[in-house]
Amino acid sequence: MKRDVEMLLLKLADGARILRLSEPESGLCLEKRLDPTQPVARQKERWAQAFTVMLERELGAAAKRQAHGLG
């Protein structure tokens, strides 16, 4: 299932960047401080893929438990 992942890139006063990924339906989010020595676009893509995989694994497992009456 394709999930709607929202992405927000924040630049802090000290110049550091924080990437916030969230999935509105579940309310789950991930915040990562980006490595200033690596390209931002590459990090955004890598973390977006990782977040999507984590969502599918966790929410898929939760749906299976619910379908079996376990929680």
PyMOL Python script that loads the backbone (N, CA, C, O; Angstrom):
from pymol import cmd

cmd.read_pdbstr("""\
ATOM      1  N   MET A   1       0.845  -1.181   0.000  1.00  0.00           N
ATOM      2  CA  MET A   1       0.000   0.000   0.000  1.00  0.00           C
ATOM      3  C   MET A   1       0.889   1.243   0.000  1.00  0.00           C
ATOM      4  O   MET A   1       1.844   1.330   0.772  1.00  0.00           O
ATOM      5  N   LYS A   2       0.574   2.186  -0.856  1.00  0.00           N
ATOM      6  CA  LYS A   2       1.318   3.440  -0.947  1.00  0.00           C
ATOM      7  C   LYS A   2       0.826   4.376   0.140  1.00  0.00           C
ATOM      8  O   LYS A   2      -0.370   4.650   0.235  1.00  0.00           O
ATOM      9  N   ARG A   3       1.731   4.861   0.950  1.00  0.00           N
ATOM     10  CA  ARG A   3       1.379   5.765   2.045  1.00  0.00           C
ATOM     11  C   ARG A   3       1.742   7.195   1.677  1.00  0.00           C
ATOM     12  O   ARG A   3       2.707   7.435   0.951  1.00  0.00           O
ATOM     13  N   ASP A   4       0.968   8.134   2.179  1.00  0.00           N
ATOM     14  CA  ASP A   4       1.205   9.550   1.946  1.00  0.00           C
ATOM     15  C   ASP A   4       2.181  10.054   3.010  1.00  0.00           C
ATOM     16  O   ASP A   4       1.796  10.283   4.156  1.00  0.00           O
ATOM     17  N   VAL A   5       3.437  10.223   2.623  1.00  0.00           N
ATOM     18  CA  VAL A   5       4.464  10.679   3.553  1.00  0.00           C
ATOM     19  C   VAL A   5       4.733  12.157   3.291  1.00  0.00           C
ATOM     20  O   VAL A   5       5.024  12.558   2.164  1.00  0.00           O
ATOM     21  N   GLU A   6       4.631  12.957   4.346  1.00  0.00           N
ATOM     22  CA  GLU A   6       4.926  14.383   4.249  1.00  0.00           C
ATOM     23  C   GLU A   6       6.366  14.618   4.685  1.00  0.00           C
ATOM     24  O   GLU A   6       6.860  13.978   5.612  1.00  0.00           O
ATOM     25  N   MET A   7       7.026  15.539   4.007  1.00  0.00           N
ATOM     26  CA  MET A   7       8.425  15.825   4.285  1.00  0.00           C
ATOM     27  C   MET A   7       8.594  17.323   4.546  1.00  0.00           C
ATOM     28  O   MET A   7       8.100  18.162   3.794  1.00  0.00           O
ATOM     29  N   LEU A   8       9.306  17.633   5.630  1.00  0.00           N
ATOM     30  CA  LEU A   8       9.579  19.015   5.986  1.00  0.00           C
ATOM     31  C   LEU A   8      11.064  19.131   6.296  1.00  0.00           C
ATOM     32  O   LEU A   8      11.599  18.354   7.087  1.00  0.00           O
ATOM     33  N   LEU A   9      11.727  20.097   5.678  1.00  0.00           N
ATOM     34  CA  LEU A   9      13.135  20.337   5.930  1.00  0.00           C
ATOM     35  C   LEU A   9      13.263  21.645   6.698  1.00  0.00           C
ATOM     36  O   LEU A   9      12.869  22.705   6.211  1.00  0.00           O
ATOM     37  N   LEU A  10      13.818  21.560   7.902  1.00  0.00           N
ATOM     38  CA  LEU A  10      13.970  22.733   8.754  1.00  0.00           C
ATOM     39  C   LEU A  10      15.434  23.146   8.808  1.00  0.00           C
ATOM     40  O   LEU A  10      16.315  22.295   8.934  1.00  0.00           O
ATOM     41  N   LYS A  11      15.697  24.434   8.714  1.00  0.00           N
ATOM     42  CA  LYS A  11      17.053  24.932   8.884  1.00  0.00           C
ATOM     43  C   LYS A  11      17.103  25.682  10.207  1.00  0.00           C
ATOM     44  O   LYS A  11      16.373  26.652  10.409  1.00  0.00           O
ATOM     45  N   LEU A  12      17.959  25.231  11.095  1.00  0.00           N
ATOM     46  CA  LEU A  12      18.087  25.824  12.420  1.00  0.00           C
ATOM     47  C   LEU A  12      18.967  27.061  12.376  1.00  0.00           C
ATOM     48  O   LEU A  12      19.678  27.293  11.398  1.00  0.00           O
ATOM     49  N   ALA A  13      18.918  27.857  13.442  1.00  0.00           N
ATOM     50  CA  ALA A  13      19.688  29.099  13.509  1.00  0.00           C
ATOM     51  C   ALA A  13      21.186  28.853  13.367  1.00  0.00           C
ATOM     52  O   ALA A  13      21.913  29.695  12.840  1.00  0.00           O
ATOM     53  N   ASP A  14      21.643  27.690  13.840  1.00  0.00           N
ATOM     54  CA  ASP A  14      23.080  27.392  13.750  1.00  0.00           C
ATOM     55  C   ASP A  14      23.475  26.821  12.385  1.00  0.00           C
ATOM     56  O   ASP A  14      24.636  26.471  12.175  1.00  0.00           O
ATOM     57  N   GLY A  15      22.515  26.724  11.454  1.00  0.00           N
ATOM     58  CA  GLY A  15      22.796  26.240  10.112  1.00  0.00           C
ATOM     59  C   GLY A  15      22.518  24.759   9.926  1.00  0.00           C
ATOM     60  O   GLY A  15      22.502  24.271   8.796  1.00  0.00           O
ATOM     61  N   ALA A  16      22.298  24.043  11.010  1.00  0.00           N
ATOM     62  CA  ALA A  16      22.006  22.612  10.912  1.00  0.00           C
ATOM     63  C   ALA A  16      20.640  22.411  10.262  1.00  0.00           C
ATOM     64  O   ALA A  16      19.772  23.281  10.329  1.00  0.00           O
ATOM     65  N   ARG A  17      20.466  21.259   9.636  1.00  0.00           N
ATOM     66  CA  ARG A  17      19.193  20.933   8.987  1.00  0.00           C
ATOM     67  C   ARG A  17      18.582  19.709   9.651  1.00  0.00           C
ATOM     68  O   ARG A  17      19.269  18.735   9.961  1.00  0.00           O
ATOM     69  N   ILE A  18      17.275  19.785   9.860  1.00  0.00           N
ATOM     70  CA  ILE A  18      16.494  18.682  10.420  1.00  0.00           C
ATOM     71  C   ILE A  18      15.472  18.272   9.366  1.00  0.00           C
ATOM     72  O   ILE A  18      14.770  19.112   8.803  1.00  0.00           O
ATOM     73  N   LEU A  19      15.403  16.980   9.113  1.00  0.00           N
ATOM     74  CA  LEU A  19      14.412  16.438   8.192  1.00  0.00           C
ATOM     75  C   LEU A  19      13.324  15.771   9.016  1.00  0.00           C
ATOM     76  O   LEU A  19      13.608  14.896   9.834  1.00  0.00           O
ATOM     77  N   ARG A  20      12.082  16.179   8.804  1.00  0.00           N
ATOM     78  CA  ARG A  20      10.942  15.585   9.499  1.00  0.00           C
ATOM     79  C   ARG A  20      10.060  14.890   8.467  1.00  0.00           C
ATOM     80  O   ARG A  20       9.558  15.519   7.536  1.00  0.00           O
ATOM     81  N   LEU A  21       9.879  13.586   8.646  1.00  0.00           N
ATOM     82  CA  LEU A  21       9.004  12.798   7.801  1.00  0.00           C
ATOM     83  C   LEU A  21       7.815  12.374   8.647  1.00  0.00           C
ATOM     84  O   LEU A  21       7.989  11.929   9.781  1.00  0.00           O
ATOM     85  N   SER A  22       6.606  12.506   8.108  1.00  0.00           N
ATOM     86  CA  SER A  22       5.427  12.114   8.874  1.00  0.00           C
ATOM     87  C   SER A  22       4.388  11.476   7.962  1.00  0.00           C
ATOM     88  O   SER A  22       4.340  11.727   6.758  1.00  0.00           O
ATOM     89  N   GLU A  23       3.564  10.645   8.578  1.00  0.00           N
ATOM     90  CA  GLU A  23       2.470   9.977   7.884  1.00  0.00           C
ATOM     91  C   GLU A  23       1.205  10.396   8.617  1.00  0.00           C
ATOM     92  O   GLU A  23       0.944   9.907   9.716  1.00  0.00           O
ATOM     93  N   PRO A  24       0.411  11.293   8.031  1.00  0.00           N
ATOM     94  CA  PRO A  24      -0.723  11.904   8.732  1.00  0.00           C
ATOM     95  C   PRO A  24      -1.771  10.918   9.249  1.00  0.00           C
ATOM     96  O   PRO A  24      -2.334  11.134  10.323  1.00  0.00           O
ATOM     97  N   GLU A  25      -2.040   9.865   8.526  1.00  0.00           N
ATOM     98  CA  GLU A  25      -3.101   8.938   8.930  1.00  0.00           C
ATOM     99  C   GLU A  25      -2.770   8.248  10.250  1.00  0.00           C
ATOM    100  O   GLU A  25      -3.639   8.098  11.108  1.00  0.00           O
ATOM    101  N   SER A  26      -1.527   7.832  10.414  1.00  0.00           N
ATOM    102  CA  SER A  26      -1.126   7.131  11.642  1.00  0.00           C
ATOM    103  C   SER A  26      -0.597   8.084  12.707  1.00  0.00           C
ATOM    104  O   SER A  26      -0.600   7.762  13.895  1.00  0.00           O
ATOM    105  N   GLY A  27      -0.140   9.265  12.273  1.00  0.00           N
ATOM    106  CA  GLY A  27       0.456  10.212  13.208  1.00  0.00           C
ATOM    107  C   GLY A  27       1.914   9.925  13.519  1.00  0.00           C
ATOM    108  O   GLY A  27       2.512  10.604  14.354  1.00  0.00           O
ATOM    109  N   LEU A  28       2.499   8.926  12.857  1.00  0.00           N
ATOM    110  CA  LEU A  28       3.896   8.582  13.099  1.00  0.00           C
ATOM    111  C   LEU A  28       4.823   9.555  12.378  1.00  0.00           C
ATOM    112  O   LEU A  28       4.519  10.026  11.281  1.00  0.00           O
ATOM    113  N   CYS A  29       5.959   9.848  13.012  1.00  0.00           N
ATOM    114  CA  CYS A  29       6.925  10.731  12.367  1.00  0.00           C
ATOM    115  C   CYS A  29       8.343  10.332  12.754  1.00  0.00           C
ATOM    116  O   CYS A  29       8.570   9.615  13.729  1.00  0.00           O
ATOM    117  N   LEU A  30       9.284  10.817  11.961  1.00  0.00           N
ATOM    118  CA  LEU A  30      10.701  10.581  12.171  1.00  0.00           C
ATOM    119  C   LEU A  30      11.415  11.904  11.948  1.00  0.00           C
ATOM    120  O   LEU A  30      11.177  12.588  10.953  1.00  0.00           O
ATOM    121  N   GLU A  31      12.279  12.256  12.865  1.00  0.00           N
ATOM    122  CA  GLU A  31      13.101  13.455  12.698  1.00  0.00           C
ATOM    123  C   GLU A  31      14.564  13.046  12.737  1.00  0.00           C
ATOM    124  O   GLU A  31      14.996  12.316  13.629  1.00  0.00           O
ATOM    125  N   LYS A  32      15.313  13.524  11.762  1.00  0.00           N
ATOM    126  CA  LYS A  32      16.729  13.215  11.680  1.00  0.00           C
ATOM    127  C   LYS A  32      17.512  14.493  11.425  1.00  0.00           C
ATOM    128  O   LYS A  32      17.126  15.322  10.602  1.00  0.00           O
ATOM    129  N   ARG A  33      18.613  14.636  12.140  1.00  0.00           N
ATOM    130  CA  ARG A  33      19.541  15.735  11.862  1.00  0.00           C
ATOM    131  C   ARG A  33      20.388  15.288  10.683  1.00  0.00           C
ATOM    132  O   ARG A  33      20.994  14.216  10.720  1.00  0.00           O
ATOM    133  N   LEU A  34      20.432  16.104   9.639  1.00  0.00           N
ATOM    134  CA  LEU A  34      21.158  15.724   8.442  1.00  0.00           C
ATOM    135  C   LEU A  34      22.653  15.975   8.597  1.00  0.00           C
ATOM    136  O   LEU A  34      23.079  16.883   9.311  1.00  0.00           O
ATOM    137  N   ASP A  35      23.425  15.164   7.922  1.00  0.00           N
ATOM    138  CA  ASP A  35      24.882  15.269   7.920  1.00  0.00           C
ATOM    139  C   ASP A  35      25.282  16.432   7.007  1.00  0.00           C
ATOM    140  O   ASP A  35      24.990  16.396   5.812  1.00  0.00           O
ATOM    141  N   PRO A  36      25.939  17.456   7.543  1.00  0.00           N
ATOM    142  CA  PRO A  36      26.284  18.618   6.725  1.00  0.00           C
ATOM    143  C   PRO A  36      27.320  18.322   5.638  1.00  0.00           C
ATOM    144  O   PRO A  36      27.508  19.133   4.731  1.00  0.00           O
ATOM    145  N   THR A  37      27.989  17.177   5.718  1.00  0.00           N
ATOM    146  CA  THR A  37      29.007  16.848   4.715  1.00  0.00           C
ATOM    147  C   THR A  37      28.436  16.073   3.540  1.00  0.00           C
ATOM    148  O   THR A  37      29.152  15.816   2.572  1.00  0.00           O
ATOM    149  N   GLN A  38      27.160  15.692   3.600  1.00  0.00           N
ATOM    150  CA  GLN A  38      26.519  14.911   2.542  1.00  0.00           C
ATOM    151  C   GLN A  38      25.461  15.752   1.831  1.00  0.00           C
ATOM    152  O   GLN A  38      24.860  16.632   2.447  1.00  0.00           O
ATOM    153  N   PRO A  39      25.223  15.493   0.537  1.00  0.00           N
ATOM    154  CA  PRO A  39      24.181  16.233  -0.188  1.00  0.00           C
ATOM    155  C   PRO A  39      22.801  16.028   0.452  1.00  0.00           C
ATOM    156  O   PRO A  39      22.422  14.905   0.786  1.00  0.00           O
ATOM    157  N   VAL A  40      22.070  17.111   0.614  1.00  0.00           N
ATOM    158  CA  VAL A  40      20.754  17.068   1.245  1.00  0.00           C
ATOM    159  C   VAL A  40      19.787  16.189   0.445  1.00  0.00           C
ATOM    160  O   VAL A  40      19.043  15.400   1.028  1.00  0.00           O
ATOM    161  N   ALA A  41      19.795  16.320  -0.872  1.00  0.00           N
ATOM    162  CA  ALA A  41      18.856  15.556  -1.703  1.00  0.00           C
ATOM    163  C   ALA A  41      19.046  14.057  -1.514  1.00  0.00           C
ATOM    164  O   ALA A  41      18.064  13.318  -1.433  1.00  0.00           O
ATOM    165  N   ARG A  42      20.274  13.604  -1.445  1.00  0.00           N
ATOM    166  CA  ARG A  42      20.555  12.173  -1.259  1.00  0.00           C
ATOM    167  C   ARG A  42      20.049  11.698   0.100  1.00  0.00           C
ATOM    168  O   ARG A  42      19.470  10.617   0.209  1.00  0.00           O
ATOM    169  N   GLN A  43      20.269  12.506   1.133  1.00  0.00           N
ATOM    170  CA  GLN A  43      19.814  12.136   2.477  1.00  0.00           C
ATOM    171  C   GLN A  43      18.293  12.119   2.560  1.00  0.00           C
ATOM    172  O   GLN A  43      17.712  11.230   3.182  1.00  0.00           O
ATOM    173  N   LYS A  44      17.641  13.111   1.926  1.00  0.00           N
ATOM    174  CA  LYS A  44      16.177  13.140   1.923  1.00  0.00           C
ATOM    175  C   LYS A  44      15.615  11.879   1.283  1.00  0.00           C
ATOM    176  O   LYS A  44      14.679  11.276   1.807  1.00  0.00           O
ATOM    177  N   GLU A  45      16.183  11.484   0.160  1.00  0.00           N
ATOM    178  CA  GLU A  45      15.705  10.297  -0.541  1.00  0.00           C
ATOM    179  C   GLU A  45      15.927   9.043   0.301  1.00  0.00           C
ATOM    180  O   GLU A  45      15.036   8.202   0.422  1.00  0.00           O
ATOM    181  N   ARG A  46      17.120   8.923   0.881  1.00  0.00           N
ATOM    182  CA  ARG A  46      17.438   7.732   1.682  1.00  0.00           C
ATOM    183  C   ARG A  46      16.523   7.620   2.901  1.00  0.00           C
ATOM    184  O   ARG A  46      16.010   6.538   3.187  1.00  0.00           O
ATOM    185  N   TRP A  47      16.312   8.732   3.626  1.00  0.00           N
ATOM    186  CA  TRP A  47      15.466   8.677   4.825  1.00  0.00           C
ATOM    187  C   TRP A  47      14.003   8.490   4.479  1.00  0.00           C
ATOM    188  O   TRP A  47      13.273   7.844   5.230  1.00  0.00           O
ATOM    189  N   ALA A  48      13.553   9.045   3.352  1.00  0.00           N
ATOM    190  CA  ALA A  48      12.165   8.847   2.930  1.00  0.00           C
ATOM    191  C   ALA A  48      11.912   7.370   2.623  1.00  0.00           C
ATOM    192  O   ALA A  48      10.871   6.825   2.991  1.00  0.00           O
ATOM    193  N   GLN A  49      12.866   6.727   1.950  1.00  0.00           N
ATOM    194  CA  GLN A  49      12.719   5.296   1.656  1.00  0.00           C
ATOM    195  C   GLN A  49      12.726   4.484   2.946  1.00  0.00           C
ATOM    196  O   GLN A  49      11.906   3.581   3.115  1.00  0.00           O
ATOM    197  N   ALA A  50      13.641   4.798   3.855  1.00  0.00           N
ATOM    198  CA  ALA A  50      13.728   4.065   5.124  1.00  0.00           C
ATOM    199  C   ALA A  50      12.452   4.244   5.942  1.00  0.00           C
ATOM    200  O   ALA A  50      11.957   3.284   6.532  1.00  0.00           O
ATOM    201  N   PHE A  51      11.916   5.464   5.984  1.00  0.00           N
ATOM    202  CA  PHE A  51      10.706   5.734   6.741  1.00  0.00           C
ATOM    203  C   PHE A  51       9.519   4.955   6.164  1.00  0.00           C
ATOM    204  O   PHE A  51       8.718   4.398   6.914  1.00  0.00           O
ATOM    205  N   THR A  52       9.409   4.917   4.838  1.00  0.00           N
ATOM    206  CA  THR A  52       8.322   4.191   4.187  1.00  0.00           C
ATOM    207  C   THR A  52       8.408   2.698   4.506  1.00  0.00           C
ATOM    208  O   THR A  52       7.389   2.061   4.777  1.00  0.00           O
ATOM    209  N   VAL A  53       9.605   2.145   4.476  1.00  0.00           N
ATOM    210  CA  VAL A  53       9.787   0.728   4.810  1.00  0.00           C
ATOM    211  C   VAL A  53       9.391   0.474   6.268  1.00  0.00           C
ATOM    212  O   VAL A  53       8.712  -0.508   6.566  1.00  0.00           O
ATOM    213  N   MET A  54       9.817   1.359   7.173  1.00  0.00           N
ATOM    214  CA  MET A  54       9.466   1.205   8.588  1.00  0.00           C
ATOM    215  C   MET A  54       7.955   1.277   8.784  1.00  0.00           C
ATOM    216  O   MET A  54       7.389   0.490   9.543  1.00  0.00           O
ATOM    217  N   LEU A  55       7.301   2.216   8.106  1.00  0.00           N
ATOM    218  CA  LEU A  55       5.840   2.348   8.211  1.00  0.00           C
ATOM    219  C   LEU A  55       5.145   1.071   7.756  1.00  0.00           C
ATOM    220  O   LEU A  55       4.269   0.551   8.446  1.00  0.00           O
ATOM    221  N   GLU A  56       5.538   0.576   6.602  1.00  0.00           N
ATOM    222  CA  GLU A  56       4.905  -0.625   6.069  1.00  0.00           C
ATOM    223  C   GLU A  56       5.106  -1.800   7.015  1.00  0.00           C
ATOM    224  O   GLU A  56       4.182  -2.582   7.242  1.00  0.00           O
ATOM    225  N   ARG A  57       6.295  -1.926   7.562  1.00  0.00           N
ATOM    226  CA  ARG A  57       6.566  -3.040   8.467  1.00  0.00           C
ATOM    227  C   ARG A  57       5.736  -2.916   9.740  1.00  0.00           C
ATOM    228  O   ARG A  57       5.084  -3.877  10.149  1.00  0.00           O
ATOM    229  N   GLU A  58       5.753  -1.753  10.362  1.00  0.00           N
ATOM    230  CA  GLU A  58       5.063  -1.566  11.640  1.00  0.00           C
ATOM    231  C   GLU A  58       3.545  -1.523  11.486  1.00  0.00           C
ATOM    232  O   GLU A  58       2.827  -2.178  12.243  1.00  0.00           O
ATOM    233  N   LEU A  59       3.058  -0.768  10.527  1.00  0.00           N
ATOM    234  CA  LEU A  59       1.608  -0.657  10.363  1.00  0.00           C
ATOM    235  C   LEU A  59       1.022  -1.925   9.754  1.00  0.00           C
ATOM    236  O   LEU A  59      -0.119  -2.284  10.043  1.00  0.00           O
ATOM    237  N   GLY A  60       1.801  -2.605   8.910  1.00  0.00           N
ATOM    238  CA  GLY A  60       1.351  -3.880   8.367  1.00  0.00           C
ATOM    239  C   GLY A  60       1.236  -4.927   9.471  1.00  0.00           C
ATOM    240  O   GLY A  60       0.280  -5.701   9.505  1.00  0.00           O
ATOM    241  N   ALA A  61       2.213  -4.944  10.368  1.00  0.00           N
ATOM    242  CA  ALA A  61       2.173  -5.888  11.504  1.00  0.00           C
ATOM    243  C   ALA A  61       1.010  -5.569  12.419  1.00  0.00           C
ATOM    244  O   ALA A  61       0.351  -6.481  12.919  1.00  0.00           O
ATOM    245  N   ALA A  62       0.745  -4.291  12.651  1.00  0.00           N
ATOM    246  CA  ALA A  62      -0.374  -3.896  13.500  1.00  0.00           C
ATOM    247  C   ALA A  62      -1.707  -4.320  12.878  1.00  0.00           C
ATOM    248  O   ALA A  62      -2.613  -4.768  13.580  1.00  0.00           O
ATOM    249  N   ALA A  63      -1.816  -4.174  11.563  1.00  0.00           N
ATOM    250  CA  ALA A  63      -3.048  -4.563  10.879  1.00  0.00           C
ATOM    251  C   ALA A  63      -3.264  -6.071  10.974  1.00  0.00           C
ATOM    252  O   ALA A  63      -4.394  -6.531  11.139  1.00  0.00           O
ATOM    253  N   LYS A  64      -2.178  -6.839  10.870  1.00  0.00           N
ATOM    254  CA  LYS A  64      -2.287  -8.299  10.987  1.00  0.00           C
ATOM    255  C   LYS A  64      -2.718  -8.698  12.394  1.00  0.00           C
ATOM    256  O   LYS A  64      -3.560  -9.579  12.564  1.00  0.00           O
ATOM    257  N   ARG A  65      -2.137  -8.048  13.400  1.00  0.00           N
ATOM    258  CA  ARG A  65      -2.516  -8.355  14.787  1.00  0.00           C
ATOM    259  C   ARG A  65      -3.993  -8.041  15.004  1.00  0.00           C
ATOM    260  O   ARG A  65      -4.717  -8.810  15.636  1.00  0.00           O
ATOM    261  N   GLN A  66      -4.426  -6.903  14.474  1.00  0.00           N
ATOM    262  CA  GLN A  66      -5.823  -6.490  14.627  1.00  0.00           C
ATOM    263  C   GLN A  66      -6.751  -7.475  13.930  1.00  0.00           C
ATOM    264  O   GLN A  66      -7.817  -7.794  14.458  1.00  0.00           O
ATOM    265  N   ALA A  67      -6.369  -7.957  12.762  1.00  0.00           N
ATOM    266  CA  ALA A  67      -7.192  -8.894  12.015  1.00  0.00           C
ATOM    267  C   ALA A  67      -7.321 -10.237  12.750  1.00  0.00           C
ATOM    268  O   ALA A  67      -8.314 -10.949  12.596  1.00  0.00           O
ATOM    269  N   HIS A  68      -6.305 -10.564  13.545  1.00  0.00           N
ATOM    270  CA  HIS A  68      -6.330 -11.814  14.293  1.00  0.00           C
ATOM    271  C   HIS A  68      -6.845 -11.621  15.717  1.00  0.00           C
ATOM    272  O   HIS A  68      -6.807 -12.548  16.527  1.00  0.00           O
ATOM    273  N   GLY A  69      -7.324 -10.417  16.020  1.00  0.00           N
ATOM    274  CA  GLY A  69      -7.892 -10.142  17.331  1.00  0.00           C
ATOM    275  C   GLY A  69      -6.871 -10.070  18.457  1.00  0.00           C
ATOM    276  O   GLY A  69      -7.191 -10.332  19.617  1.00  0.00           O
ATOM    277  N   LEU A  70      -5.631  -9.710  18.103  1.00  0.00           N
ATOM    278  CA  LEU A  70      -4.564  -9.658  19.110  1.00  0.00           C
ATOM    279  C   LEU A  70      -4.268  -8.245  19.587  1.00  0.00           C
ATOM    280  O   LEU A  70      -3.365  -8.068  20.405  1.00  0.00           O
ATOM    281  N   GLY A  71      -4.955  -7.275  19.136  1.00  0.00           N
ATOM    282  CA  GLY A  71      -4.658  -5.971  19.662  1.00  0.00           C
ATOM    283  C   GLY A  71      -5.080  -4.905  18.774  1.00  0.00           C
ATOM    284  O   GLY A  71      -4.894  -3.729  19.088  1.00  0.00           O
TER     285      GLY A  71
END
""", "prot")
cmd.dss("prot")
cmd.show_as("cartoon", "prot")
cmd.util.cbc("prot")
cmd.orient("prot")
